[in-house]
Amino acid sequence: MDTSRIEQLMARGAAFFGTRYAIMGGAMSWVSERHLVAALSNAGAFGVIACGAMEPPRLAEEIAGTQALTTMPFGVNLITMHPRLEQLVQTCLDAKVGHIVFAGGIPPGSAIKAAKDGGAKVVCFAPAFALAKKLVRSGADALVIEGSEAGGHIGPVSLTVLAQEILPHIHDVPVFVAGGIGRGEAILSYLEMGAAGVQLGTRFVCATESIAHANFKRAFIRAAARDALPTTQIDERFPVIPVRALVNEGTKRFMAHQKATLDRFTAGELTKEAAQLDIEHFWAGALRRAVIDGDVESGSLMAGQSVGMVTREEPVAAIIAELMDQAAAALVQRGQSALQPAL
Ligand SMILES: Cc1cc2nc3c(=O)[nH]c(=O)nc-3n(C[C@H](O)[C@H](O)[C@H](O)COP(=O)(O)O)c2cc1C
């Protein structure tokens, strides 16, 4: 299929990353390591390493490992609450990483400045229009807007709405959209709405190059959209950041754990702070357990609603080609329907 017209629609986003396609591989902790990231970049997309809780020397190793597998551009996703954020930025700069993605909150101005002064482009997540404008003023070179359809930690608003609130108004920097994207038709629609490109996570988990455990991949292949639900909090005094994941035994135990912790707090056995920590610690290490060890019963199966569109294990290049072909076919279809007389 000739995808050149879609590539034209992607031109601004692709130029921003120095890639053929404006498709970002959303950073996924434990999954987005050198193999998947290099495969994405080699396929013409933009791979992004998930730094997660890595310390600077470990990140340096992962960047070098990725550089050994690809000569194409890739980025690094840093979580803003990491205690050594500034050192991690420096690690990226030392390794000549061209794009740093700040996730998990609004990055401190000093981190944005350090990244830019060091020659990197800065990408930030904008959870609302007001914050999108603020981030552009603070120096963000591009934005990602991620809807609540996405896998992992999510905000409250769907991409359908965020796209309408933000895309028509932000033109100074490229805006990439994420959350629930599983097919090329959707990619075309968001490009037509003004997105510079897209970011997909869930669709790449089952790539042949992904090191995710076979059990983790099997769970994705079996799951439907309705199985990927956000974690729920049972008491407003103890906030739980919603994480979208496939429901499993761990999810059910989390509800019981919240209830038991609440009971201990009410009985005066725990302070409020201790109870909050106890709830927060429930999922510690759970994503690693599922992705690496294959514990799909009690581990965290973070997945977006697009999981229903993951139907088999296949190479990254095949997934990208399929997405681009679907987008190109949809564009041809649009042209044909425009020529049909209205009934
Ligand atoms: C298993 C998993 C782990 C994730 N980990 C991270 C992360 O460490 N940092 C981050 O910014 N986003 C993370 N995300 C979100 C993705 O980068 C991406 O924005 C999201 O998957 C897009 O939505 P989709 O899954 O519907 O394609 C994660 C998503 C998944 C499914």
The ligand as an SDF file (V2000), in Angstrom:
LIG
                    3D

 31 33  0  0  0  0  0  0  0  0999 V2000
    2.6580   -1.9840   30.6400 C   0  0  0  0  0  0  0  0  0  0  0  0
    2.6580   -0.4640   30.5180 C   0  0  0  0  0  0  0  0  0  0  0  0
    3.6200    0.2720   31.2100 C   0  0  0  0  0  0  0  0  0  0  0  0
    3.6640    1.6720   31.0730 C   0  0  0  0  0  0  0  0  0  0  0  0
    4.6640    2.3650   31.7130 N   0  0  0  0  0  0  0  0  0  0  0  0
    4.7910    3.7020   31.4910 C   0  0  0  0  0  0  0  0  0  0  0  0
    5.8870    4.4300   32.0340 C   0  0  0  0  0  0  0  0  0  0  0  0
    6.7560    3.8570   32.6990 O   0  0  0  0  0  0  0  0  0  0  0  0
    5.9720    5.7560   31.7730 N   0  0  0  0  0  0  0  0  0  0  0  0
    5.0180    6.3990   31.0030 C   0  0  0  0  0  0  0  0  0  0  0  0
    5.1410    7.6080   30.7900 O   0  0  0  0  0  0  0  0  0  0  0  0
    3.9700    5.7430   30.4730 N   0  0  0  0  0  0  0  0  0  0  0  0
    3.8500    4.4020   30.6870 C   0  0  0  0  0  0  0  0  0  0  0  0
    2.8180    3.7240   30.0870 N   0  0  0  0  0  0  0  0  0  0  0  0
    1.9200    4.4450   29.1200 C   0  0  0  0  0  0  0  0  0  0  0  0
    2.4610    4.3440   27.6810 C   0  0  0  0  0  0  0  0  0  0  0  0
    3.6670    5.0290   27.5170 O   0  0  0  0  0  0  0  0  0  0  0  0
    1.4760    4.9170   26.6390 C   0  0  0  0  0  0  0  0  0  0  0  0
    1.2660    6.2990   26.8180 O   0  0  0  0  0  0  0  0  0  0  0  0
    0.1450    4.2190   26.6660 C   0  0  0  0  0  0  0  0  0  0  0  0
    0.3560    2.8320   26.6630 O   0  0  0  0  0  0  0  0  0  0  0  0
   -0.6950    4.6430   25.4630 C   0  0  0  0  0  0  0  0  0  0  0  0
   -1.9450    4.0780   25.4840 O   0  0  0  0  0  0  0  0  0  0  0  0
   -2.2530    2.6330   24.8320 P   0  0  0  0  0  0  0  0  0  0  0  0
   -1.7310    1.6360   25.7870 O   0  0  0  0  0  0  0  0  0  0  0  0
   -3.7400    2.6160   24.7500 O   0  0  0  0  0  0  0  0  0  0  0  0
   -1.5700    2.5760   23.5070 O   0  0  0  0  0  0  0  0  0  0  0  0
    2.7200    2.3390   30.2500 C   0  0  0  0  0  0  0  0  0  0  0  0
    1.7410    1.5790   29.5700 C   0  0  0  0  0  0  0  0  0  0  0  0
    1.7040    0.1990   29.6870 C   0  0  0  0  0  0  0  0  0  0  0  0
    0.6530   -0.5840   28.9250 C   0  0  0  0  0  0  0  0  0  0  0  0
  1  2  1  0
  2  3  1  0
  2 30  2  0
  3  4  2  0
  4  5  1  0
  4 28  1  0
  5  6  2  0
  6  7  1  0
  6 13  1  0
  7  8  2  0
  7  9  1  0
  9 10  1  0
 10 11  2  0
 10 12  1  0
 12 13  2  0
 13 14  1  0
 14 15  1  0
 14 28  1  0
 15 16  1  0
 16 17  1  0
 16 18  1  0
 18 19  1  0
 18 20  1  0
 20 21  1  0
 20 22  1  0
 22 23  1  0
 23 24  1  0
 24 25  2  0
 24 26  1  0
 24 27  1  0
 28 29  2  0
 29 30  1  0
 30 31  1  0
M  END
$$$$
